[in-house]
Amino acid sequence: GDCIWEPVDDKLGKWELTTYHYDDIVAHKVFDVR
């Protein structure tokens, strides 16, 4: 699985992940690290 490595302070806030297949977006996820 995915994990967040130390230091965590520089990774806080909104993260946005987008997966493309050629020019089509096939997955999009926004999450907030607190």
RAQUITA-V320999 format. One record per pair of residues at least 4 apart in sequence whose ideal C-beta (glycine too) atoms are under 6 Angstrom apart, sorted by sequence separation. I is the first residue (numbers start at 1). J is the second residue. D is the distance in whole Angstrom. If there is no record, write none. Layout:
I/J/D
I/J/D
//
This chain:
4/8/6
20/25/6
21/26/5
4/11/6
18/25/6
19/26/5
19/27/4
18/28/5
17/29/5
16/30/5
15/31/6
14/32/6
12/33/5
11/33/6
//
